[in-house]
């Protein structure tokens, strides 16, 4: 123990050992000591020396310390010492007074020790296991050590943790630790873990990270919180930035709504702390991540809608119009509002309705534009206002119309400041940055909007007293071409670049604006002079833009001006500039170093005002027009005529296609109408079938009533024969019953005619079946069956005809009976002595009538039965027809197979003949060579002899 006292600061006699020797002895003691206390003291000593002798401790003791972590898991104190020692040798946190070289050496040393530690992935797994220990002295140094490893070799450590079972989940448990130190360091650990790894970001997000982090931010006081809120916001940015899956999960989880309270600032905004500024800045960045233009349009639109619905946009606009807000927060708020409204019509309309709290109230757009054209405002703030104005007009034709309308003579209000007046004032001010910003802002009011390009041609400007007003287009060209004081103001490159970008955007895809521009006789000579001159590097961009403007005048020229048609402008370029030189000057735009930077993203971000030359939307216009202008300049008149002819042909083709499409649509409509008619007729048919069924039931009811009346008539005849005194009453009753009988007979006649019609239909159907059967009777199979069926059908037809004859006879007899009945009724009207004789006749007639009615009923049943049997015969005939067709097909198939088998047999016979011939030739050759060869006859004789011998043996 005296050794340890010497190391820990005690006095010892004799020379002191060096640091390396001491560390070596301590490492030996850690490796060889059997007592836990000795090992613990040695590790404690290594910890105390690890900062001063970082290199020696890391080189000699790392393996021993890792072994301690593996073997002494039961003692939390020695684990804590070992983890602290490893942290000291791996962490690169150095004191501030060290120079840059020393810091670089320390960083390299930390990276070397990290590589050594993670050579075995099990060491990271061991460290993750130790983090499950609740003991503070183990968990806290473990968190710090893993954080240091991630800082030094993040990608490798992330890969190991990602494949480790429950690795990320164990680290997420740190956020639930009740000890704030561990929780806060856990936030730093998760920040390092989620950097640049989308897979880990998704796992952390689905481990309920958003809920936990937002709860911590709320508990810590939101924007008024401390460094912990900043760490939570940084972790949220890591999880959401460039990760569409997490962004969608954040939106679907309704976490956007929980961001609104962050931006509730009071009226008294004086004295913002630096931490509050940092927190609010990160919160605004978090909002921007959700609606960034680089995200997919669908996801951005959905987040913009959610932010409007939960009043987050309204809260941001409140900060925008508040007083006392720090400049950097105001700038970031303007950028955030810009991206929240970009491309969203609802949000843009709301932003247009926001008013600043002034007297009188002014629109927020006007207040922001006042800042943009004010050269005393900070540069970043002016850039942010320009970006906000661009986003307000992005895909917003309504807003573009409102801005242009403030410039038109009919809508100008002299008592108030409008957006158009501010833009014109900035366009012609002495500040070149204001000129550029106003020109770009006005160009965005015309972007992809032909109507507003034409409307802006109506704008008139009063240049000075006593002079007539000039158009805005004319004034812009005057600044570029005239030689007075205006030119000296616009001689700066930034001003001229802004004006040229405005003119190119204005006249592109607008032949009317091209005509107005060419109408000024000074414009084309000025452009050709600018392009043809050999100017310095700073003027090359202006030359390229002049070439682009002249190229647009050629490409969108409608040849309405005789002096400046497409052909004459191309001839002018060829004579004064040269086509190759023109194309070279046009290429100066895309070759400029600031062009590619502006083309990357919509937000105008420039390190200094002098580098503010290109607009993002203008770079897209250049990319679109450069190629077509080059082709248009090189094309000859004949090629243009050919192209026009091709265009006309294509137009005609399109017209023909359109006509065919219309014809197809009409035919589709007709087919639809016919389908509807078929459906209606089908329904009508069903209704008629129902009606027929109802009528048949009514006929049956009438038959039943007739039978009842017939029974009554028989009873009355009997009573008449028994009593002569009641004869007159009986005769009157018979008269009424006879009238009812006449009605029933009339109904039977109708039924008979209906049956005759049905019989005619059946006969026609039988004839059709007979013709079909005669056509199918030609086949060899099924012919006898068809003949039998035809014979049966003929017999049935004869039977039906005979029954029809019987029905006709019965009808005749019934008419005779009715006449006799009428005669009898007239006779009974006069009382005579032979009443009994009339009664007997009536009884006889009634009997015959009853017999005829029963016979009629029997015939009807017979007709019904015959109809059913005919339906069955029709089915049998159809099945026999299909059977004949099937048999015919099978016969054809069998004949084909027989022919194929015959062909195969012929082929086999040919092969056998060839084989026999070959065998015969071979035997002949063997005989010629002197070999003994047995012929088939000899072999057959020998086989016969052997068979005889076997039979003799059997007999013996």
DAFENFEN-V25502 format. One record per residue. N is the residue number from 1. SS is DSSP state (alpha for helix, beta for strand, coil for the rest). PHI is phi as a letter, one per 20 degrees, with the letter a starting at -180 (NA if undefined). BURIAL is I if it has 24 or more other ideal C-beta (glycine too) atoms within 12 Angstrom, else O. Layout:
((N;SS;PHI;BURIAL) (N;SS;PHI;BURIAL))
//
This chain:
((1;coil;NA;O) (2;alpha;f;O) (3;alpha;f;O) (4;alpha;f;I) (5;alpha;f;O) (6;alpha;f;O) (7;alpha;f;I) (8;coil;e;O) (9;coil;p;O) (10;coil;f;O) (11;coil;e;O) (12;coil;c;O) (13;coil;f;O) (14;coil;n;O) (15;coil;f;O) (16;coil;e;O) (17;coil;f;O) (18;coil;f;O) (19;alpha;f;I) (20;alpha;f;O) (21;alpha;f;O) (22;alpha;f;I) (23;alpha;f;I) (24;alpha;f;I) (25;alpha;f;I) (26;alpha;f;I) (27;alpha;f;I) (28;alpha;f;O) (29;alpha;f;I) (30;alpha;f;I) (31;alpha;f;I) (32;alpha;d;O) (33;coil;f;I) (34;coil;e;O) (35;coil;e;O) (36;alpha;f;O) (37;alpha;f;O) (38;alpha;f;O) (39;alpha;f;I) (40;alpha;f;I) (41;alpha;f;I) (42;alpha;f;I) (43;alpha;f;I) (44;alpha;f;I) (45;alpha;f;I) (46;alpha;f;I) (47;alpha;f;I) (48;alpha;f;I) (49;alpha;e;I) (50;coil;f;I) (51;coil;f;I) (52;coil;f;O) (53;coil;d;I) (54;alpha;f;I) (55;alpha;f;I) (56;alpha;f;I) (57;alpha;f;I) (58;alpha;f;I) (59;alpha;f;O) (60;alpha;e;I) (61;alpha;d;I) (62;alpha;f;I) (63;alpha;f;I) (64;alpha;f;I) (65;alpha;f;I) (66;alpha;f;I) (67;alpha;f;I) (68;alpha;f;I) (69;alpha;f;I) (70;alpha;e;O) (71;alpha;e;O) (72;coil;d;I) (73;coil;f;O) (74;coil;f;O) (75;coil;d;O) (76;alpha;f;I) (77;alpha;f;I) (78;alpha;f;I) (79;alpha;f;I) (80;alpha;f;I) (81;alpha;f;I) (82;alpha;f;I) (83;alpha;f;I) (84;alpha;f;I) (85;alpha;f;I) (86;alpha;f;I) (87;alpha;f;I) (88;alpha;f;I) (89;alpha;e;I) (90;alpha;e;I) (91;coil;f;I) (92;coil;d;I) (93;coil;f;O) (94;coil;d;O) (95;coil;f;O) (96;coil;f;O) (97;coil;f;O) (98;coil;f;O) (99;coil;f;O) (100;alpha;f;O) (101;alpha;f;O) (102;alpha;f;O) (103;alpha;f;O) (104;alpha;f;O) (105;alpha;f;O) (106;alpha;f;I) (107;alpha;f;I) (108;alpha;f;O) (109;alpha;f;I) (110;alpha;f;I) (111;alpha;f;I) (112;alpha;f;I) (113;alpha;f;I) (114;alpha;f;I) (115;alpha;g;O) (116;alpha;f;I) (117;alpha;f;I) (118;coil;e;I) (119;coil;g;O) (120;coil;d;O) (121;alpha;g;O) (122;alpha;f;O) (123;alpha;f;I) (124;alpha;f;I) (125;alpha;f;I) (126;alpha;f;I) (127;alpha;f;I) (128;alpha;f;I) (129;alpha;f;I) (130;alpha;f;I) (131;coil;f;I) (132;coil;f;O) (133;coil;f;I) (134;coil;e;O) (135;coil;g;I) (136;alpha;f;O) (137;alpha;f;I) (138;alpha;d;I) (139;alpha;f;I) (140;alpha;f;I) (141;alpha;f;I) (142;alpha;f;I) (143;alpha;f;I) (144;alpha;f;I) (145;alpha;f;I) (146;alpha;f;I) (147;alpha;f;I) (148;alpha;f;I) (149;alpha;f;I) (150;alpha;f;I) (151;alpha;f;I) (152;alpha;f;I) (153;coil;c;I) (154;alpha;f;I) (155;alpha;f;O) (156;alpha;f;O) (157;alpha;f;I) (158;alpha;f;I) (159;alpha;f;O) (160;alpha;f;I) (161;alpha;f;I) (162;alpha;f;I) (163;alpha;e;O) (164;coil;f;I) (165;coil;f;O) (166;coil;l;O) (167;alpha;f;I) (168;alpha;f;I) (169;alpha;f;I) (170;alpha;f;I) (171;alpha;f;I) (172;alpha;f;I) (173;alpha;f;I) (174;alpha;f;I) (175;alpha;f;I) (176;alpha;e;O) (177;coil;f;I) (178;coil;f;O) (179;coil;e;O) (180;alpha;f;O) (181;alpha;f;O) (182;alpha;f;I) (183;alpha;f;I) (184;alpha;f;I) (185;alpha;f;I) (186;alpha;f;I) (187;alpha;f;I) (188;alpha;f;I) (189;alpha;f;I) (190;alpha;f;I) (191;alpha;f;I) (192;alpha;f;I) (193;alpha;f;I) (194;coil;e;I) (195;coil;f;I) (196;coil;m;O) (197;coil;c;I) (198;alpha;f;O) (199;alpha;f;O) (200;alpha;f;I) (201;alpha;g;I) (202;alpha;f;I) (203;alpha;f;I) (204;alpha;f;I) (205;alpha;f;I) (206;alpha;e;O) (207;coil;e;I) (208;coil;m;O) (209;alpha;f;I) (210;alpha;f;I) (211;alpha;f;I) (212;alpha;f;I) (213;alpha;f;I) (214;alpha;f;I) (215;alpha;f;O) (216;alpha;f;I) (217;alpha;f;I) (218;alpha;f;O) (219;alpha;f;O) (220;coil;e;I) (221;coil;o;O) (222;alpha;l;I) (223;alpha;f;I) (224;alpha;e;I) (225;coil;f;I) (226;coil;e;I) (227;alpha;f;O) (228;alpha;f;I) (229;alpha;f;I) (230;alpha;f;I) (231;alpha;f;I) (232;alpha;f;I) (233;alpha;f;I) (234;alpha;f;I) (235;alpha;f;I) (236;alpha;f;I) (237;alpha;f;I) (238;alpha;f;I) (239;alpha;f;I) (240;alpha;d;I) (241;coil;f;I) (242;coil;l;O) (243;coil;c;I) (244;alpha;f;I) (245;alpha;f;O) (246;alpha;f;I) (247;alpha;f;I) (248;alpha;f;I) (249;alpha;f;I) (250;alpha;f;I) (251;alpha;f;I) (252;alpha;f;O) (253;coil;e;O) (254;coil;m;O) (255;coil;e;I) (256;coil;f;I) (257;alpha;f;O) (258;alpha;f;I) (259;alpha;e;I) (260;alpha;g;I) (261;alpha;f;O) (262;alpha;f;I) (263;alpha;d;I) (264;coil;e;O) (265;coil;d;I) (266;coil;e;O) (267;coil;f;O) (268;coil;e;O) (269;coil;d;O) (270;coil;e;O) (271;coil;m;O) (272;coil;f;I) (273;coil;f;O) (274;alpha;f;O) (275;alpha;f;O) (276;alpha;f;I) (277;alpha;f;I) (278;alpha;f;I) (279;alpha;f;I) (280;alpha;f;I) (281;alpha;f;I) (282;alpha;f;I) (283;alpha;f;I) (284;alpha;f;I) (285;alpha;f;I) (286;alpha;f;I) (287;alpha;f;I) (288;alpha;f;I) (289;alpha;f;I) (290;alpha;f;I) (291;coil;c;I) (292;coil;f;I) (293;coil;f;I) (294;coil;f;O) (295;coil;f;I) (296;coil;f;O) (297;alpha;g;O) (298;alpha;f;O) (299;alpha;f;I) (300;alpha;f;I) (301;alpha;f;I) (302;alpha;f;I) (303;alpha;f;I) (304;alpha;f;I) (305;alpha;f;I) (306;alpha;f;I) (307;alpha;f;I) (308;alpha;f;I) (309;alpha;f;O) (310;coil;e;I) (311;coil;m;O) (312;alpha;f;I) (313;alpha;f;I) (314;alpha;f;I) (315;alpha;f;I) (316;alpha;f;I) (317;alpha;f;I) (318;alpha;f;I) (319;alpha;f;I) (320;alpha;f;I) (321;alpha;e;I) (322;coil;f;I) (323;coil;d;O) (324;coil;n;O) (325;coil;f;I) (326;coil;g;I) (327;alpha;f;O) (328;alpha;f;O) (329;alpha;f;I) (330;alpha;f;I) (331;alpha;f;I) (332;alpha;f;I) (333;alpha;f;I) (334;alpha;f;I) (335;alpha;f;I) (336;alpha;f;I) (337;alpha;f;I) (338;alpha;g;I) (339;alpha;f;I) (340;alpha;f;I) (341;alpha;e;I) (342;coil;f;I) (343;coil;m;I) (344;coil;d;I) (345;alpha;f;O) (346;alpha;f;O) (347;alpha;f;I) (348;alpha;f;I) (349;alpha;f;O) (350;alpha;f;I) (351;alpha;f;I) (352;alpha;f;I) (353;alpha;e;O) (354;coil;f;I) (355;beta;d;O) (356;beta;f;I) (357;coil;f;O) (358;coil;c;O) (359;coil;c;O) (360;coil;f;O) (361;coil;f;O) (362;beta;c;O) (363;beta;f;I) (364;alpha;f;I) (365;alpha;f;I) (366;alpha;f;I) (367;alpha;f;I) (368;alpha;f;I) (369;alpha;f;I) (370;alpha;f;I) (371;alpha;f;I) (372;alpha;f;I) (373;coil;e;I) (374;coil;e;I) (375;coil;f;I) (376;coil;e;O) (377;coil;f;I) (378;coil;f;O) (379;alpha;f;I) (380;alpha;f;I) (381;alpha;f;I) (382;alpha;f;I) (383;alpha;f;I) (384;alpha;f;I) (385;alpha;f;I) (386;alpha;f;I) (387;alpha;f;I) (388;alpha;f;I) (389;alpha;f;I) (390;alpha;f;I) (391;alpha;f;I) (392;alpha;f;I) (393;alpha;e;I) (394;coil;f;I) (395;coil;l;I) (396;coil;c;I) (397;alpha;f;I) (398;alpha;f;O) (399;alpha;f;I) (400;alpha;f;I) (401;alpha;f;I) (402;alpha;f;I) (403;alpha;f;I) (404;alpha;f;I) (405;alpha;f;I) (406;coil;f;I) (407;coil;e;I) (408;coil;f;I) (409;alpha;f;O) (410;alpha;f;O) (411;alpha;d;O) (412;coil;f;O) (413;coil;d;O) (414;coil;f;O) (415;coil;e;O) (416;coil;c;O) (417;coil;e;I) (418;coil;d;I) (419;alpha;f;I) (420;alpha;f;I) (421;alpha;f;I) (422;alpha;f;I) (423;alpha;f;I) (424;alpha;f;I) (425;alpha;f;I) (426;alpha;f;I) (427;alpha;f;I) (428;coil;d;I) (429;coil;e;I) (430;coil;e;O) (431;coil;e;I) (432;alpha;f;I) (433;alpha;f;I) (434;alpha;f;I) (435;alpha;g;I) (436;alpha;f;I) (437;alpha;f;I) (438;alpha;f;I) (439;alpha;f;I) (440;alpha;f;I) (441;alpha;f;I) (442;alpha;f;I) (443;alpha;f;I) (444;alpha;f;I) (445;coil;f;I) (446;coil;d;I) (447;coil;f;I) (448;coil;l;I) (449;coil;c;I) (450;alpha;f;I) (451;alpha;f;O) (452;alpha;f;I) (453;alpha;f;I) (454;alpha;f;I) (455;alpha;f;I) (456;alpha;f;I) (457;coil;f;I) (458;coil;e;I) (459;coil;f;I) (460;beta;d;O) (461;beta;c;I) (462;coil;e;O) (463;coil;f;O) (464;coil;b;O) (465;coil;f;O) (466;coil;n;O) (467;coil;d;O) (468;coil;f;O) (469;coil;f;O) (470;beta;c;O) (471;beta;f;I) (472;alpha;f;I) (473;alpha;f;I) (474;alpha;f;I) (475;alpha;f;I) (476;alpha;f;I) (477;alpha;f;I) (478;alpha;f;I) (479;alpha;f;I) (480;alpha;e;I) (481;alpha;d;I) (482;coil;e;O) (483;coil;d;O) (484;coil;d;O) (485;alpha;f;O) (486;alpha;f;I) (487;alpha;f;O) (488;alpha;f;O) (489;alpha;f;I) (490;coil;e;I) (491;coil;f;O) (492;coil;f;I) (493;alpha;f;I) (494;alpha;f;I) (495;alpha;f;I) (496;alpha;f;I) (497;alpha;f;I) (498;alpha;f;I) (499;alpha;f;I) (500;alpha;f;I) (501;alpha;f;I) (502;alpha;f;I) (503;alpha;f;I) (504;alpha;f;I) (505;alpha;f;I) (506;alpha;f;I) (507;alpha;e;I) (508;coil;f;I) (509;coil;m;I) (510;coil;b;I) (511;alpha;g;I) (512;alpha;f;I) (513;alpha;f;I) (514;alpha;f;I) (515;alpha;f;I) (516;alpha;f;I) (517;alpha;f;I) (518;alpha;f;I) (519;alpha;f;I) (520;coil;f;I) (521;alpha;f;O) (522;alpha;e;O) (523;alpha;f;I) (524;alpha;f;I) (525;alpha;g;O) (526;alpha;f;I) (527;alpha;f;I) (528;alpha;f;I) (529;alpha;f;O) (530;alpha;f;I) (531;alpha;f;I) (532;alpha;f;I) (533;coil;f;O) (534;coil;d;O) (535;coil;d;O) (536;coil;f;O) (537;alpha;f;O) (538;alpha;f;O) (539;alpha;e;O) (540;alpha;f;I) (541;alpha;f;I) (542;alpha;f;I) (543;alpha;f;I) (544;alpha;f;I) (545;alpha;f;I) (546;alpha;f;I) (547;alpha;f;I) (548;alpha;f;I) (549;alpha;f;I) (550;alpha;f;I) (551;alpha;f;I) (552;alpha;f;I) (553;alpha;f;I) (554;alpha;f;I) (555;alpha;f;I) (556;coil;d;I) (557;coil;e;I) (558;coil;e;O) (559;coil;m;O) (560;coil;e;O) (561;coil;e;I) (562;alpha;f;O) (563;alpha;e;O) (564;alpha;c;I) (565;coil;f;O) (566;alpha;g;I) (567;alpha;f;I) (568;alpha;f;O) (569;alpha;f;I) (570;alpha;f;I) (571;alpha;f;O) (572;alpha;f;I) (573;alpha;f;I) (574;alpha;f;O) (575;alpha;f;O) (576;alpha;e;O) (577;coil;d;I) (578;coil;n;O) (579;alpha;f;I) (580;alpha;f;O) (581;alpha;f;I) (582;alpha;f;I) (583;alpha;f;I) (584;alpha;f;O) (585;alpha;f;I) (586;alpha;f;I) (587;coil;f;I) (588;alpha;f;I) (589;alpha;f;I) (590;alpha;f;I) (591;alpha;e;O) (592;coil;f;I) (593;alpha;f;O) (594;alpha;e;I) (595;alpha;f;I) (596;alpha;f;O) (597;alpha;f;O) (598;alpha;f;I) (599;alpha;f;O) (600;alpha;f;O) (601;coil;b;O) (602;coil;f;I) (603;coil;f;I) (604;coil;f;I) (605;coil;d;O) (606;coil;c;I) (607;coil;f;O) (608;coil;b;O) (609;alpha;f;I) (610;alpha;f;O) (611;alpha;e;I) (612;coil;e;I) (613;coil;c;I) (614;coil;d;I) (615;coil;d;I) (616;alpha;f;I) (617;alpha;f;I) (618;alpha;f;I) (619;alpha;f;I) (620;alpha;f;O) (621;alpha;f;I) (622;alpha;f;I) (623;alpha;f;O) (624;alpha;f;O) (625;alpha;e;I) (626;alpha;g;I) (627;alpha;f;O) (628;alpha;f;I) (629;alpha;f;I) (630;alpha;f;I) (631;alpha;f;O) (632;alpha;f;I) (633;alpha;f;I) (634;alpha;e;O) (635;coil;f;O) (636;coil;e;O) (637;alpha;f;O) (638;alpha;f;O) (639;alpha;f;O) (640;alpha;f;I) (641;alpha;f;O) (642;alpha;f;O) (643;alpha;f;O) (644;alpha;f;O) (645;alpha;f;O) (646;alpha;f;O) (647;alpha;f;O) (648;alpha;f;O) (649;alpha;f;O) (650;alpha;f;O) (651;alpha;f;O) (652;alpha;f;O) (653;alpha;f;O) (654;alpha;f;O) (655;alpha;f;O) (656;alpha;f;O) (657;alpha;f;O) (658;alpha;f;O) (659;alpha;f;O) (660;alpha;f;O) (661;alpha;f;O) (662;alpha;f;O) (663;alpha;f;O) (664;alpha;f;O) (665;alpha;f;O) (666;alpha;f;O) (667;alpha;f;O) (668;alpha;f;O) (669;alpha;f;O) (670;alpha;f;O) (671;alpha;f;O) (672;alpha;f;O) (673;alpha;f;O) (674;alpha;f;O) (675;alpha;f;O) (676;alpha;f;O) (677;alpha;f;O) (678;alpha;f;O) (679;alpha;f;O) (680;alpha;f;O) (681;alpha;f;O) (682;alpha;f;O) (683;alpha;f;O) (684;alpha;f;O) (685;alpha;f;O) (686;alpha;f;O) (687;alpha;f;O) (688;alpha;f;O) (689;alpha;f;O) (690;alpha;f;O) (691;alpha;f;O) (692;alpha;f;O) (693;alpha;f;O) (694;alpha;f;O) (695;alpha;f;O) (696;alpha;f;O) (697;alpha;f;O) (698;alpha;f;O) (699;alpha;f;O) (700;alpha;f;O) (701;alpha;f;O) (702;alpha;f;O) (703;alpha;f;O) (704;alpha;f;O) (705;alpha;f;O) (706;alpha;f;I) (707;alpha;f;O) (708;alpha;f;O) (709;alpha;f;I) (710;alpha;f;I) (711;alpha;f;O) (712;alpha;f;O) (713;alpha;f;I) (714;alpha;f;I) (715;alpha;f;O) (716;alpha;f;I) (717;alpha;f;I) (718;alpha;f;O) (719;alpha;f;O) (720;alpha;f;I) (721;alpha;f;O) (722;alpha;e;O) (723;coil;c;O) (724;coil;f;O) (725;coil;f;O) (726;coil;e;O) (727;alpha;f;I) (728;alpha;f;O) (729;alpha;f;O) (730;alpha;f;I) (731;alpha;f;I) (732;alpha;f;O) (733;alpha;f;I) (734;alpha;f;I) (735;alpha;f;I) (736;alpha;f;O) (737;alpha;f;I) (738;alpha;f;I) (739;alpha;f;O) (740;alpha;f;O) (741;alpha;f;I) (742;alpha;f;I) (743;alpha;f;O) (744;alpha;f;I) (745;alpha;f;I) (746;alpha;f;O) (747;alpha;f;I) (748;alpha;f;I) (749;alpha;f;O) (750;alpha;f;O) (751;alpha;f;I) (752;alpha;f;I) (753;alpha;f;O) (754;alpha;f;O) (755;alpha;f;I) (756;alpha;f;O) (757;alpha;f;O) (758;alpha;f;O) (759;alpha;f;I) (760;alpha;f;O) (761;alpha;f;O) (762;alpha;f;I) (763;alpha;f;I) (764;alpha;f;O) (765;alpha;f;O) (766;alpha;f;I) (767;alpha;f;O) (768;alpha;f;O) (769;alpha;f;I) (770;alpha;f;I) (771;alpha;f;O) (772;alpha;f;O) (773;alpha;f;I) (774;alpha;f;O) (775;alpha;f;O) (776;alpha;e;I) (777;coil;f;I) (778;coil;f;O) (779;coil;f;I) (780;coil;f;O) (781;coil;e;O) (782;coil;n;I) (783;alpha;f;O) (784;alpha;f;O) (785;alpha;f;I) (786;alpha;f;I) (787;alpha;f;O) (788;alpha;f;O) (789;alpha;f;I) (790;alpha;f;I) (791;alpha;f;O) (792;alpha;f;I) (793;alpha;f;I) (794;alpha;f;O) (795;alpha;f;O) (796;alpha;f;I) (797;alpha;f;I) (798;alpha;f;O) (799;alpha;f;O) (800;alpha;f;I) (801;alpha;f;O) (802;alpha;f;O) (803;alpha;f;I) (804;alpha;f;I) (805;alpha;f;O) (806;alpha;f;O) (807;alpha;f;I) (808;alpha;f;O) (809;alpha;f;O) (810;alpha;f;I) (811;alpha;f;I) (812;alpha;f;O) (813;alpha;f;O) (814;alpha;f;I) (815;alpha;f;O) (816;alpha;f;O) (817;alpha;f;I) (818;alpha;f;I) (819;alpha;f;O) (820;alpha;f;O) (821;alpha;f;I) (822;alpha;f;O) (823;alpha;f;O) (824;alpha;f;I) (825;alpha;f;I) (826;alpha;f;O) (827;alpha;f;O) (828;coil;f;I) (829;coil;f;O) (830;coil;d;O) (831;coil;f;O) (832;coil;c;O) (833;coil;e;O) (834;coil;e;O) (835;alpha;f;I) (836;alpha;f;O) (837;alpha;f;O) (838;alpha;f;I) (839;alpha;f;I) (840;alpha;f;O) (841;alpha;f;I) (842;alpha;f;I) (843;alpha;f;I) (844;alpha;f;O) (845;alpha;f;I) (846;alpha;f;I) (847;alpha;f;O) (848;alpha;f;O) (849;alpha;f;I) (850;alpha;f;I) (851;alpha;f;O) (852;alpha;f;I) (853;alpha;f;I) (854;alpha;f;O) (855;alpha;f;O) (856;alpha;f;I) (857;alpha;f;O) (858;alpha;f;O) (859;alpha;f;I) (860;alpha;f;I) (861;alpha;f;O) (862;alpha;f;I) (863;alpha;f;I) (864;alpha;f;O) (865;alpha;f;O) (866;alpha;f;I) (867;alpha;f;I) (868;alpha;f;O) (869;alpha;f;I) (870;alpha;f;I) (871;alpha;f;O) (872;alpha;f;O) (873;alpha;f;I) (874;alpha;f;I) (875;alpha;f;O) (876;alpha;f;I) (877;alpha;f;I) (878;alpha;f;O) (879;alpha;f;O) (880;alpha;f;I) (881;alpha;f;I) (882;alpha;f;O) (883;alpha;f;O) (884;alpha;f;I) (885;alpha;f;O) (886;alpha;f;O) (887;alpha;f;O) (888;alpha;f;O) (889;alpha;f;O) (890;alpha;f;O) (891;alpha;f;O) (892;alpha;g;O) (893;alpha;f;O) (894;alpha;f;O) (895;alpha;f;O) (896;alpha;f;O) (897;alpha;f;O) (898;alpha;f;O) (899;alpha;f;O) (900;alpha;f;O) (901;alpha;f;O) (902;alpha;f;O) (903;alpha;f;O) (904;alpha;f;O) (905;alpha;f;O) (906;alpha;f;O) (907;alpha;f;O) (908;alpha;f;O) (909;alpha;f;O) (910;alpha;f;O) (911;alpha;f;O) (912;alpha;f;O) (913;alpha;f;O) (914;alpha;f;O) (915;alpha;f;O) (916;alpha;f;O) (917;alpha;f;O) (918;alpha;f;O) (919;alpha;f;O) (920;alpha;f;O) (921;alpha;f;O) (922;alpha;f;O) (923;alpha;f;O) (924;alpha;f;O) (925;alpha;f;O) (926;alpha;f;O) (927;alpha;f;O) (928;alpha;f;O) (929;coil;e;O) (930;coil;n;O) (931;coil;e;O) (932;coil;e;O) (933;coil;c;O) (934;coil;e;O) (935;coil;e;O) (936;alpha;f;O) (937;alpha;f;O) (938;alpha;f;O) (939;alpha;f;O) (940;alpha;f;O) (941;alpha;f;O) (942;alpha;f;O) (943;alpha;f;O) (944;alpha;f;O) (945;alpha;f;O) (946;alpha;f;O) (947;alpha;f;O) (948;alpha;f;O) (949;alpha;g;O) (950;alpha;f;O) (951;alpha;f;O) (952;alpha;f;O) (953;alpha;f;O) (954;alpha;f;O) (955;alpha;f;O) (956;coil;f;O))
//
